[in-house]
Amino acid sequence: MVMARIQHFIHSNQRIFKKTLSYYLMHITVAMLVTYVVTGNVWMAITLSLLEPTVQAFAFFFHEQIWNRKGQKQASTQDIKA
């Protein structure tokens, strides 16, 4: 039962997971470049570029969930009015 819910959750959010991963990789790259330019320290750039985007990736996922639900509610409201 629990495994079925997890599989359903993963399947129904597959697009968001892929989008979150691409955003995460882009963010790591940008963060690493900016941190290296500012500090000149490769290890600091790597560390900070992994920490901050990881937190942002989780925030992005939940942000997308909220916006998707909002869009679904608006669509169902429009269907009722039509």
Secondary structure, 3 states (H helix, E strand, C coil): CHHHHHHHHHHHCHHHHHHHHHHHHHHHHHHHHHHHHHHCCHHHHHHHHHHHHHHHHHHHHHHHHHHHHHHHHHHHHHHHHC
